[in-house]
């Protein structure tokens, strides 16, 4: 998580603007889903999907 906070004197003395960003799976590693567990399927034991590769969340907050 990265955070940057700045004073904003235009509004009043105590006003602050905060920017925050959170990174999930930043290096983009593969996160495999569970393999097929149904013995009757031809794909038994095979991993055929992955979870979401990368997710970035950003927020901007004004406190006064």
CHARMM-style PDB file with segment names, atoms N, HN, CA, C and O in Angstrom:
ATOM      1  N   UNK     1       0.847  -1.166   0.000  1.00  0.00      PROA
ATOM      2  CA  UNK     1       0.000   0.000   0.000  1.00  0.00      PROA
ATOM      3  C   UNK     1       0.897   1.235   0.000  1.00  0.00      PROA
ATOM      4  O   UNK     1       1.857   1.310   0.767  1.00  0.00      PROA
ATOM      5  N   UNK     2       0.587   2.190  -0.849  1.00  0.00      PROA
ATOM      6  HN  UNK     2      -0.193   2.130  -1.472  1.00  0.00      PROA
ATOM      7  CA  UNK     2       1.286   3.467  -0.919  1.00  0.00      PROA
ATOM      8  C   UNK     2       0.320   4.578  -0.511  1.00  0.00      PROA
ATOM      9  O   UNK     2      -0.841   4.585  -0.919  1.00  0.00      PROA
ATOM     10  N   UNK     3       0.815   5.514   0.296  1.00  0.00      PROA
ATOM     11  HN  UNK     3       1.759   5.508   0.626  1.00  0.00      PROA
ATOM     12  CA  UNK     3      -0.011   6.620   0.758  1.00  0.00      PROA
ATOM     13  C   UNK     3       0.764   7.927   0.664  1.00  0.00      PROA
ATOM     14  O   UNK     3       1.944   7.984   1.013  1.00  0.00      PROA
ATOM     15  N   UNK     4       0.097   8.975   0.191  1.00  0.00      PROA
ATOM     16  HN  UNK     4      -0.861   8.929  -0.093  1.00  0.00      PROA
ATOM     17  CA  UNK     4       0.694  10.307   0.125  1.00  0.00      PROA
ATOM     18  C   UNK     4      -0.337  11.291   0.666  1.00  0.00      PROA
ATOM     19  O   UNK     4      -1.474  11.322   0.194  1.00  0.00      PROA
ATOM     20  N   UNK     5       0.056  12.096   1.656  1.00  0.00      PROA
ATOM     21  HN  UNK     5       0.979  12.071   2.039  1.00  0.00      PROA
ATOM     22  CA  UNK     5      -0.838  13.060   2.270  1.00  0.00      PROA
ATOM     23  C   UNK     5      -0.256  14.458   2.105  1.00  0.00      PROA
ATOM     24  O   UNK     5       0.937  14.669   2.326  1.00  0.00      PROA
ATOM     25  N   UNK     6      -1.105  15.421   1.714  1.00  0.00      PROA
ATOM     26  HN  UNK     6      -2.074  15.250   1.535  1.00  0.00      PROA
ATOM     27  CA  UNK     6      -0.664  16.789   1.436  1.00  0.00      PROA
ATOM     28  C   UNK     6      -1.604  17.765   2.145  1.00  0.00      PROA
ATOM     29  O   UNK     6      -2.819  17.564   2.151  1.00  0.00      PROA
ATOM     30  N   UNK     7      -1.045  18.822   2.742  1.00  0.00      PROA
ATOM     31  HN  UNK     7      -0.059  18.986   2.737  1.00  0.00      PROA
ATOM     32  CA  UNK     7      -1.870  19.873   3.338  1.00  0.00      PROA
ATOM     33  C   UNK     7      -2.445  20.749   2.238  1.00  0.00      PROA
ATOM     34  O   UNK     7      -1.752  21.096   1.282  1.00  0.00      PROA
ATOM     35  N   UNK     8      -3.734  21.109   2.380  1.00  0.00      PROA
ATOM     36  HN  UNK     8      -4.297  20.827   3.157  1.00  0.00      PROA
ATOM     37  CA  UNK     8      -4.413  21.978   1.415  1.00  0.00      PROA
ATOM     38  C   UNK     8      -4.837  23.233   2.169  1.00  0.00      PROA
ATOM     39  O   UNK     8      -5.869  23.236   2.841  1.00  0.00      PROA
ATOM     40  N   UNK     9      -4.054  24.285   2.061  1.00  0.00      PROA
ATOM     41  HN  UNK     9      -3.216  24.282   1.515  1.00  0.00      PROA
ATOM     42  CA  UNK     9      -4.322  25.520   2.817  1.00  0.00      PROA
ATOM     43  C   UNK     9      -5.379  26.403   2.145  1.00  0.00      PROA
ATOM     44  O   UNK     9      -5.801  27.397   2.736  1.00  0.00      PROA
ATOM     45  N   UNK    10      -5.810  26.074   0.952  1.00  0.00      PROA
ATOM     46  HN  UNK    10      -5.468  25.266   0.472  1.00  0.00      PROA
ATOM     47  CA  UNK    10      -6.813  26.881   0.250  1.00  0.00      PROA
ATOM     48  C   UNK    10      -8.157  26.809   0.979  1.00  0.00      PROA
ATOM     49  O   UNK    10      -8.877  27.805   1.055  1.00  0.00      PROA
ATOM     50  N   UNK    11      -8.496  25.626   1.519  1.00  0.00      PROA
ATOM     51  HN  UNK    11      -7.911  24.817   1.458  1.00  0.00      PROA
ATOM     52  CA  UNK    11      -9.781  25.432   2.202  1.00  0.00      PROA
ATOM     53  C   UNK    11      -9.708  25.985   3.627  1.00  0.00      PROA
ATOM     54  O   UNK    11     -10.465  26.890   3.978  1.00  0.00      PROA
ATOM     55  N   UNK    12      -8.800  25.445   4.453  1.00  0.00      PROA
ATOM     56  HN  UNK    12      -8.185  24.710   4.168  1.00  0.00      PROA
ATOM     57  CA  UNK    12      -8.542  25.955   5.803  1.00  0.00      PROA
ATOM     58  C   UNK    12      -7.214  25.387   6.287  1.00  0.00      PROA
ATOM     59  O   UNK    12      -6.564  24.638   5.558  1.00  0.00      PROA
ATOM     60  N   UNK    13      -6.799  25.729   7.502  1.00  0.00      PROA
ATOM     61  HN  UNK    13      -7.327  26.338   8.095  1.00  0.00      PROA
ATOM     62  CA  UNK    13      -5.492  25.325   8.020  1.00  0.00      PROA
ATOM     63  C   UNK    13      -5.358  23.824   8.214  1.00  0.00      PROA
ATOM     64  O   UNK    13      -4.271  23.279   8.017  1.00  0.00      PROA
ATOM     65  N   UNK    14      -6.429  23.140   8.595  1.00  0.00      PROA
ATOM     66  HN  UNK    14      -7.312  23.582   8.755  1.00  0.00      PROA
ATOM     67  CA  UNK    14      -6.347  21.713   8.909  1.00  0.00      PROA
ATOM     68  C   UNK    14      -6.717  20.786   7.763  1.00  0.00      PROA
ATOM     69  O   UNK    14      -6.759  19.572   7.966  1.00  0.00      PROA
ATOM     70  N   UNK    15      -6.984  21.291   6.587  1.00  0.00      PROA
ATOM     71  HN  UNK    15      -6.951  22.277   6.422  1.00  0.00      PROA
ATOM     72  CA  UNK    15      -7.415  20.467   5.460  1.00  0.00      PROA
ATOM     73  C   UNK    15      -6.253  19.629   4.921  1.00  0.00      PROA
ATOM     74  O   UNK    15      -5.129  20.109   4.777  1.00  0.00      PROA
ATOM     75  N   UNK    16      -6.558  18.368   4.628  1.00  0.00      PROA
ATOM     76  HN  UNK    16      -7.471  17.977   4.745  1.00  0.00      PROA
ATOM     77  CA  UNK    16      -5.548  17.461   4.081  1.00  0.00      PROA
ATOM     78  C   UNK    16      -6.165  16.663   2.926  1.00  0.00      PROA
ATOM     79  O   UNK    16      -7.334  16.279   2.967  1.00  0.00      PROA
ATOM     80  N   UNK    17      -5.350  16.429   1.905  1.00  0.00      PROA
ATOM     81  HN  UNK    17      -4.401  16.742   1.872  1.00  0.00      PROA
ATOM     82  CA  UNK    17      -5.738  15.613   0.760  1.00  0.00      PROA
ATOM     83  C   UNK    17      -4.864  14.362   0.794  1.00  0.00      PROA
ATOM     84  O   UNK    17      -3.637  14.458   0.777  1.00  0.00      PROA
ATOM     85  N   UNK    18      -5.491  13.200   0.841  1.00  0.00      PROA
ATOM     86  HN  UNK    18      -6.488  13.122   0.855  1.00  0.00      PROA
ATOM     87  CA  UNK    18      -4.764  11.937   0.967  1.00  0.00      PROA
ATOM     88  C   UNK    18      -5.036  11.060  -0.251  1.00  0.00      PROA
ATOM     89  O   UNK    18      -6.188  10.811  -0.605  1.00  0.00      PROA
ATOM     90  N   UNK    19      -3.971  10.599  -0.881  1.00  0.00      PROA
ATOM     91  HN  UNK    19      -3.035  10.801  -0.593  1.00  0.00      PROA
ATOM     92  CA  UNK    19      -4.062   9.654  -1.998  1.00  0.00      PROA
ATOM     93  C   UNK    19      -3.549   8.304  -1.518  1.00  0.00      PROA
ATOM     94  O   UNK    19      -2.469   8.229  -0.931  1.00  0.00      PROA
ATOM     95  N   UNK    20      -4.304   7.238  -1.758  1.00  0.00      PROA
ATOM     96  HN  UNK    20      -5.181   7.299  -2.235  1.00  0.00      PROA
ATOM     97  CA  UNK    20      -3.921   5.898  -1.321  1.00  0.00      PROA
ATOM     98  C   UNK    20      -4.080   4.922  -2.479  1.00  0.00      PROA
ATOM     99  O   UNK    20      -5.061   4.984  -3.220  1.00  0.00      PROA
ATOM    100  N   UNK    21      -3.118   4.024  -2.633  1.00  0.00      PROA
ATOM    101  HN  UNK    21      -2.321   3.974  -2.031  1.00  0.00      PROA
ATOM    102  CA  UNK    21      -3.224   2.989  -3.659  1.00  0.00      PROA
ATOM    103  C   UNK    21      -2.818   1.645  -3.059  1.00  0.00      PROA
ATOM    104  O   UNK    21      -1.856   1.548  -2.297  1.00  0.00      PROA
ATOM    105  N   UNK    22      -3.568   0.624  -3.420  1.00  0.00      PROA
ATOM    106  HN  UNK    22      -4.349   0.702  -4.039  1.00  0.00      PROA
ATOM    107  CA  UNK    22      -3.311  -0.738  -2.953  1.00  0.00      PROA
ATOM    108  C   UNK    22      -3.141  -1.636  -4.166  1.00  0.00      PROA
ATOM    109  O   UNK    22      -3.906  -1.547  -5.126  1.00  0.00      PROA
ATOM    110  N   UNK    23      -2.136  -2.500  -4.120  1.00  0.00      PROA
ATOM    111  HN  UNK    23      -1.514  -2.573  -3.340  1.00  0.00      PROA
ATOM    112  CA  UNK    23      -1.829  -3.390  -5.240  1.00  0.00      PROA
ATOM    113  C   UNK    23      -1.953  -4.834  -4.782  1.00  0.00      PROA
ATOM    114  O   UNK    23      -1.352  -5.226  -3.781  1.00  0.00      PROA
ATOM    115  N   UNK    24      -2.729  -5.621  -5.509  1.00  0.00      PROA
ATOM    116  HN  UNK    24      -3.217  -5.302  -6.321  1.00  0.00      PROA
ATOM    117  CA  UNK    24      -2.884  -7.036  -5.219  1.00  0.00      PROA
ATOM    118  C   UNK    24      -2.295  -7.820  -6.387  1.00  0.00      PROA
ATOM    119  O   UNK    24      -2.634  -7.563  -7.543  1.00  0.00      PROA
ATOM    120  N   UNK    25      -1.425  -8.763  -6.093  1.00  0.00      PROA
ATOM    121  HN  UNK    25      -1.150  -8.972  -5.154  1.00  0.00      PROA
ATOM    122  CA  UNK    25      -0.726  -9.555  -7.097  1.00  0.00      PROA
ATOM    123  C   UNK    25       0.065  -8.641  -8.032  1.00  0.00      PROA
ATOM    124  O   UNK    25      -0.040  -8.740  -9.254  1.00  0.00      PROA
ATOM    125  N   UNK    26       0.857  -7.752  -7.436  1.00  0.00      PROA
ATOM    126  HN  UNK    26       0.942  -7.671  -6.443  1.00  0.00      PROA
ATOM    127  CA  UNK    26       1.610  -6.752  -8.190  1.00  0.00      PROA
ATOM    128  C   UNK    26       2.576  -7.377  -9.192  1.00  0.00      PROA
ATOM    129  O   UNK    26       2.751  -6.844 -10.288  1.00  0.00      PROA
ATOM    130  N   UNK    27       3.201  -8.488  -8.841  1.00  0.00      PROA
ATOM    131  HN  UNK    27       3.059  -8.921  -7.951  1.00  0.00      PROA
ATOM    132  CA  UNK    27       4.168  -9.130  -9.736  1.00  0.00      PROA
ATOM    133  C   UNK    27       3.514 -10.063 -10.738  1.00  0.00      PROA
ATOM    134  O   UNK    27       4.204 -10.703 -11.532  1.00  0.00      PROA
ATOM    135  N   UNK    28       2.175 -10.148 -10.710  1.00  0.00      PROA
ATOM    136  HN  UNK    28       1.615  -9.628 -10.065  1.00  0.00      PROA
ATOM    137  CA  UNK    28       1.382 -10.888 -11.681  1.00  0.00      PROA
ATOM    138  C   UNK    28       1.712 -12.385 -11.719  1.00  0.00      PROA
ATOM    139  O   UNK    28       1.852 -12.961 -12.798  1.00  0.00      PROA
ATOM    140  N   UNK    29       1.835 -13.011 -10.557  1.00  0.00      PROA
ATOM    141  HN  UNK    29       1.721 -12.543  -9.680  1.00  0.00      PROA
ATOM    142  CA  UNK    29       2.022 -14.456 -10.477  1.00  0.00      PROA
ATOM    143  C   UNK    29       0.698 -15.156 -10.754  1.00  0.00      PROA
ATOM    144  O   UNK    29      -0.364 -14.621 -10.432  1.00  0.00      PROA
ATOM    145  N   UNK    30       0.749 -16.318 -11.334  1.00  0.00      PROA
ATOM    146  HN  UNK    30       1.611 -16.752 -11.595  1.00  0.00      PROA
ATOM    147  CA  UNK    30      -0.471 -17.082 -11.601  1.00  0.00      PROA
ATOM    148  C   UNK    30      -0.975 -17.717 -10.309  1.00  0.00      PROA
ATOM    149  O   UNK    30      -0.211 -18.336  -9.567  1.00  0.00      PROA
ATOM    150  N   UNK    31      -2.261 -17.556 -10.053  1.00  0.00      PROA
ATOM    151  HN  UNK    31      -2.881 -17.053 -10.655  1.00  0.00      PROA
ATOM    152  CA  UNK    31      -2.923 -18.187  -8.919  1.00  0.00      PROA
ATOM    153  C   UNK    31      -3.915 -19.189  -9.491  1.00  0.00      PROA
ATOM    154  O   UNK    31      -4.994 -18.820  -9.953  1.00  0.00      PROA
ATOM    155  N   UNK    32      -3.537 -20.452  -9.454  1.00  0.00      PROA
ATOM    156  HN  UNK    32      -2.660 -20.752  -9.078  1.00  0.00      PROA
ATOM    157  CA  UNK    32      -4.347 -21.490 -10.073  1.00  0.00      PROA
ATOM    158  C   UNK    32      -5.560 -21.838  -9.236  1.00  0.00      PROA
ATOM    159  O   UNK    32      -5.497 -21.846  -8.007  1.00  0.00      PROA
ATOM    160  N   UNK    33      -6.664 -22.125  -9.906  1.00  0.00      PROA
ATOM    161  HN  UNK    33      -6.716 -22.118 -10.904  1.00  0.00      PROA
ATOM    162  CA  UNK    33      -7.875 -22.587  -9.245  1.00  0.00      PROA
ATOM    163  C   UNK    33      -7.721 -24.073  -8.913  1.00  0.00      PROA
ATOM    164  O   UNK    33      -6.736 -24.700  -9.304  1.00  0.00      PROA
ATOM    165  N   UNK    34      -8.686 -24.628  -8.199  1.00  0.00      PROA
ATOM    166  HN  UNK    34      -9.485 -24.119  -7.882  1.00  0.00      PROA
ATOM    167  CA  UNK    34      -8.641 -26.037  -7.819  1.00  0.00      PROA
ATOM    168  C   UNK    34      -8.811 -26.933  -9.053  1.00  0.00      PROA
ATOM    169  O   UNK    34      -9.511 -26.559  -9.994  1.00  0.00      PROA
ATOM    170  N   UNK    35      -8.185 -28.095  -9.056  1.00  0.00      PROA
ATOM    171  HN  UNK    35      -7.617 -28.399  -8.291  1.00  0.00      PROA
ATOM    172  CA  UNK    35      -8.355 -29.016 -10.191  1.00  0.00      PROA
ATOM    173  C   UNK    35      -9.741 -29.655 -10.185  1.00  0.00      PROA
ATOM    174  O   UNK    35     -10.446 -29.631  -9.176  1.00  0.00      PROA
ATOM    175  N   UNK    36     -10.118 -30.225 -11.325  1.00  0.00      PROA
ATOM    176  HN  UNK    36      -9.545 -30.244 -12.144  1.00  0.00      PROA
ATOM    177  CA  UNK    36     -11.400 -30.916 -11.454  1.00  0.00      PROA
ATOM    178  C   UNK    36     -11.371 -32.169 -10.588  1.00  0.00      PROA
ATOM    179  O   UNK    36     -10.459 -32.986 -10.718  1.00  0.00      PROA
ATOM    180  N   UNK    37     -12.359 -32.333  -9.703  1.00  0.00      PROA
ATOM    181  HN  UNK    37     -13.099 -31.669  -9.597  1.00  0.00      PROA
ATOM    182  CA  UNK    37     -12.372 -33.465  -8.763  1.00  0.00      PROA
ATOM    183  C   UNK    37     -13.419 -34.518  -9.108  1.00  0.00      PROA
ATOM    184  O   UNK    37     -13.575 -35.493  -8.373  1.00  0.00      PROA
ATOM    185  N   UNK    38     -14.130 -34.338 -10.201  1.00  0.00      PROA
ATOM    186  HN  UNK    38     -14.004 -33.546 -10.798  1.00  0.00      PROA
ATOM    187  CA  UNK    38     -15.142 -35.301 -10.609  1.00  0.00      PROA
ATOM    188  C   UNK    38     -14.467 -36.443 -11.376  1.00  0.00      PROA
ATOM    189  O   UNK    38     -13.940 -36.233 -12.468  1.00  0.00      PROA
ATOM    190  N   UNK    39     -14.484 -37.632 -10.810  1.00  0.00      PROA
ATOM    191  HN  UNK    39     -14.912 -37.803  -9.922  1.00  0.00      PROA
ATOM    192  CA  UNK    39     -13.791 -38.784 -11.408  1.00  0.00      PROA
ATOM    193  C   UNK    39     -14.396 -39.172 -12.754  1.00  0.00      PROA
ATOM    194  O   UNK    39     -13.694 -39.731 -13.597  1.00  0.00      PROA
ATOM    195  N   UNK    40     -15.677 -38.892 -12.979  1.00  0.00      PROA
ATOM    196  HN  UNK    40     -16.247 -38.438 -12.294  1.00  0.00      PROA
ATOM    197  CA  UNK    40     -16.345 -39.278 -14.219  1.00  0.00      PROA
ATOM    198  C   UNK    40     -15.930 -38.394 -15.403  1.00  0.00      PROA
ATOM    199  O   UNK    40     -16.125 -38.795 -16.550  1.00  0.00      PROA
ATOM    200  N   UNK    41     -15.380 -37.236 -15.165  1.00  0.00      PROA
ATOM    201  HN  UNK    41     -15.222 -36.910 -14.233  1.00  0.00      PROA
ATOM    202  CA  UNK    41     -14.986 -36.340 -16.261  1.00  0.00      PROA
ATOM    203  C   UNK    41     -13.649 -36.751 -16.870  1.00  0.00      PROA
ATOM    204  O   UNK    41     -12.792 -37.324 -16.197  1.00  0.00      PROA
ATOM    205  N   UNK    42     -13.489 -36.449 -18.147  1.00  0.00      PROA
ATOM    206  HN  UNK    42     -14.185 -35.983 -18.694  1.00  0.00      PROA
ATOM    207  CA  UNK    42     -12.213 -36.723 -18.819  1.00  0.00      PROA
ATOM    208  C   UNK    42     -11.130 -35.753 -18.367  1.00  0.00      PROA
ATOM    209  O   UNK    42      -9.940 -36.009 -18.552  1.00  0.00      PROA
ATOM    210  N   UNK    43     -11.547 -34.641 -17.777  1.00  0.00      PROA
ATOM    211  HN  UNK    43     -12.514 -34.433 -17.627  1.00  0.00      PROA
ATOM    212  CA  UNK    43     -10.580 -33.645 -17.307  1.00  0.00      PROA
ATOM    213  C   UNK    43     -10.261 -33.805 -15.815  1.00  0.00      PROA
ATOM    214  O   UNK    43      -9.834 -32.842 -15.178  1.00  0.00      PROA
ATOM    215  N   UNK    44     -10.455 -34.969 -15.261  1.00  0.00      PROA
ATOM    216  HN  UNK    44     -10.802 -35.751 -15.779  1.00  0.00      PROA
ATOM    217  CA  UNK    44     -10.197 -35.211 -13.834  1.00  0.00      PROA
ATOM    218  C   UNK    44      -8.737 -34.896 -13.490  1.00  0.00      PROA
ATOM    219  O   UNK    44      -7.815 -35.370 -14.155  1.00  0.00      PROA
ATOM    220  N   UNK    45      -8.544 -34.095 -12.448  1.00  0.00      PROA
ATOM    221  HN  UNK    45      -9.293 -33.710 -11.907  1.00  0.00      PROA
ATOM    222  CA  UNK    45      -7.213 -33.748 -11.998  1.00  0.00      PROA
ATOM    223  C   UNK    45      -6.543 -32.629 -12.774  1.00  0.00      PROA
ATOM    224  O   UNK    45      -5.409 -32.266 -12.462  1.00  0.00      PROA
ATOM    225  N   UNK    46      -7.199 -32.082 -13.762  1.00  0.00      PROA
ATOM    226  HN  UNK    46      -8.120 -32.377 -14.015  1.00  0.00      PROA
ATOM    227  CA  UNK    46      -6.607 -31.039 -14.601  1.00  0.00      PROA
ATOM    228  C   UNK    46      -7.033 -29.656 -14.103  1.00  0.00      PROA
ATOM    229  O   UNK    46      -8.206 -29.427 -13.805  1.00  0.00      PROA
ATOM    230  N   UNK    47      -6.080 -28.753 -14.018  1.00  0.00      PROA
ATOM    231  HN  UNK    47      -5.127 -28.939 -14.260  1.00  0.00      PROA
ATOM    232  CA  UNK    47      -6.358 -27.362 -13.663  1.00  0.00      PROA
ATOM    233  C   UNK    47      -6.619 -26.610 -14.958  1.00  0.00      PROA
ATOM    234  O   UNK    47      -5.755 -26.562 -15.833  1.00  0.00      PROA
ATOM    235  N   UNK    48      -7.802 -26.023 -15.088  1.00  0.00      PROA
ATOM    236  HN  UNK    48      -8.504 -26.062 -14.377  1.00  0.00      PROA
ATOM    237  CA  UNK    48      -8.155 -25.382 -16.352  1.00  0.00      PROA
ATOM    238  C   UNK    48      -8.448 -23.888 -16.224  1.00  0.00      PROA
ATOM    239  O   UNK    48      -8.863 -23.259 -17.197  1.00  0.00      PROA
ATOM    240  N   UNK    49      -8.238 -23.312 -15.040  1.00  0.00      PROA
ATOM    241  HN  UNK    49      -7.901 -23.823 -14.250  1.00  0.00      PROA
ATOM    242  CA  UNK    49      -8.502 -21.881 -14.892  1.00  0.00      PROA
ATOM    243  C   UNK    49      -7.608 -21.281 -13.808  1.00  0.00      PROA
ATOM    244  O   UNK    49      -7.014 -21.990 -12.995  1.00  0.00      PROA
ATOM    245  N   UNK    50      -7.534 -19.952 -13.826  1.00  0.00      PROA
ATOM    246  HN  UNK    50      -8.015 -19.376 -14.486  1.00  0.00      PROA
ATOM    247  CA  UNK    50      -6.768 -19.207 -12.826  1.00  0.00      PROA
ATOM    248  C   UNK    50      -7.658 -18.107 -12.257  1.00  0.00      PROA
ATOM    249  O   UNK    50      -8.712 -17.796 -12.810  1.00  0.00      PROA
ATOM    250  N   UNK    51      -7.219 -17.527 -11.148  1.00  0.00      PROA
ATOM    251  HN  UNK    51      -6.362 -17.781 -10.698  1.00  0.00      PROA
ATOM    252  CA  UNK    51      -7.924 -16.398 -10.558  1.00  0.00      PROA
ATOM    253  C   UNK    51      -7.487 -15.112 -11.256  1.00  0.00      PROA
ATOM    254  O   UNK    51      -6.607 -15.138 -12.116  1.00  0.00      PROA
ATOM    255  N   UNK    52      -8.105 -13.983 -10.884  1.00  0.00      PROA
ATOM    256  HN  UNK    52      -8.820 -13.962 -10.185  1.00  0.00      PROA
ATOM    257  CA  UNK    52      -7.789 -12.697 -11.506  1.00  0.00      PROA
ATOM    258  C   UNK    52      -6.294 -12.398 -11.412  1.00  0.00      PROA
ATOM    259  O   UNK    52      -5.686 -12.607 -10.362  1.00  0.00      PROA
ATOM    260  N   UNK    53      -5.694 -11.908 -12.507  1.00  0.00      PROA
ATOM    261  HN  UNK    53      -6.187 -11.738 -13.360  1.00  0.00      PROA
ATOM    262  CA  UNK    53      -4.244 -11.732 -12.534  1.00  0.00      PROA
ATOM    263  C   UNK    53      -3.720 -10.562 -11.714  1.00  0.00      PROA
ATOM    264  O   UNK    53      -2.764 -10.737 -10.958  1.00  0.00      PROA
ATOM    265  N   UNK    54      -4.296  -9.401 -11.831  1.00  0.00      PROA
ATOM    266  HN  UNK    54      -5.072  -9.259 -12.445  1.00  0.00      PROA
ATOM    267  CA  UNK    54      -3.763  -8.221 -11.156  1.00  0.00      PROA
ATOM    268  C   UNK    54      -4.907  -7.274 -10.827  1.00  0.00      PROA
ATOM    269  O   UNK    54      -5.859  -7.145 -11.596  1.00  0.00      PROA
ATOM    270  N   UNK    55      -4.808  -6.613  -9.675  1.00  0.00      PROA
ATOM    271  HN  UNK    55      -4.034  -6.718  -9.050  1.00  0.00      PROA
ATOM    272  CA  UNK    55      -5.874  -5.720  -9.242  1.00  0.00      PROA
ATOM    273  C   UNK    55      -5.245  -4.517  -8.552  1.00  0.00      PROA
ATOM    274  O   UNK    55      -4.449  -4.684  -7.627  1.00  0.00      PROA
ATOM    275  N   UNK    56      -5.591  -3.302  -8.988  1.00  0.00      PROA
ATOM    276  HN  UNK    56      -6.237  -3.167  -9.739  1.00  0.00      PROA
ATOM    277  CA  UNK    56      -5.087  -2.068  -8.393  1.00  0.00      PROA
ATOM    278  C   UNK    56      -6.290  -1.248  -7.942  1.00  0.00      PROA
ATOM    279  O   UNK    56      -7.262  -1.082  -8.679  1.00  0.00      PROA
ATOM    280  N   UNK    57      -6.203  -0.739  -6.712  1.00  0.00      PROA
ATOM    281  HN  UNK    57      -5.413  -0.873  -6.114  1.00  0.00      PROA
ATOM    282  CA  UNK    57      -7.278   0.059  -6.153  1.00  0.00      PROA
ATOM    283  C   UNK    57      -6.711   1.400  -5.708  1.00  0.00      PROA
ATOM    284  O   UNK    57      -5.689   1.442  -5.023  1.00  0.00      PROA
ATOM    285  N   UNK    58      -7.368   2.507  -6.094  1.00  0.00      PROA
ATOM    286  HN  UNK    58      -8.198   2.472  -6.651  1.00  0.00      PROA
ATOM    287  CA  UNK    58      -6.899   3.849  -5.737  1.00  0.00      PROA
ATOM    288  C   UNK    58      -8.028   4.631  -5.078  1.00  0.00      PROA
ATOM    289  O   UNK    58      -9.202   4.457  -5.405  1.00  0.00      PROA
ATOM    290  N   UNK    59      -7.644   5.505  -4.134  1.00  0.00      PROA
ATOM    291  HN  UNK    59      -6.690   5.647  -3.868  1.00  0.00      PROA
ATOM    292  CA  UNK    59      -8.620   6.323  -3.430  1.00  0.00      PROA
ATOM    293  C   UNK    59      -8.053   7.715  -3.176  1.00  0.00      PROA
ATOM    294  O   UNK    59      -6.850   7.885  -2.977  1.00  0.00      PROA
ATOM    295  N   UNK    60      -8.933   8.699  -3.185  1.00  0.00      PROA
ATOM    296  HN  UNK    60      -9.911   8.561  -3.347  1.00  0.00      PROA
ATOM    297  CA  UNK    60      -8.569  10.080  -2.901  1.00  0.00      PROA
ATOM    298  C   UNK    60      -9.532  10.589  -1.841  1.00  0.00      PROA
ATOM    299  O   UNK    60     -10.748  10.507  -2.015  1.00  0.00      PROA
ATOM    300  N   UNK    61      -8.987  11.124  -0.724  1.00  0.00      PROA
ATOM    301  HN  UNK    61      -8.000  11.190  -0.583  1.00  0.00      PROA
ATOM    302  CA  UNK    61      -9.825  11.567   0.390  1.00  0.00      PROA
ATOM    303  C   UNK    61      -9.461  12.991   0.780  1.00  0.00      PROA
ATOM    304  O   UNK    61      -8.285  13.322   0.932  1.00  0.00      PROA
ATOM    305  N   UNK    62     -10.482  13.837   0.941  1.00  0.00      PROA
ATOM    306  HN  UNK    62     -11.438  13.569   0.817  1.00  0.00      PROA
ATOM    307  CA  UNK    62     -10.298  15.209   1.392  1.00  0.00      PROA
ATOM    308  C   UNK    62     -10.852  15.324   2.806  1.00  0.00      PROA
ATOM    309  O   UNK    62     -12.039  15.090   3.033  1.00  0.00      PROA
ATOM    310  N   UNK    63      -9.990  15.684   3.758  1.00  0.00      PROA
ATOM    311  HN  UNK    63      -9.026  15.874   3.573  1.00  0.00      PROA
ATOM    312  CA  UNK    63     -10.396  15.861   5.158  1.00  0.00      PROA
ATOM    313  C   UNK    63     -10.260  17.323   5.524  1.00  0.00      PROA
ATOM    314  O   UNK    63      -9.232  17.948   5.261  1.00  0.00      PROA
ATOM    315  N   UNK    64     -11.329  17.880   6.148  1.00  0.00      PROA
ATOM    316  HN  UNK    64     -12.164  17.373   6.362  1.00  0.00      PROA
ATOM    317  CA  UNK    64     -11.255  19.275   6.583  1.00  0.00      PROA
ATOM    318  C   UNK    64     -11.977  19.466   7.879  1.00  0.00      PROA
ATOM    319  OT1 UNK    64     -12.023  20.579   8.403  1.00  0.00      PROA
TER     320      UNK     64
END
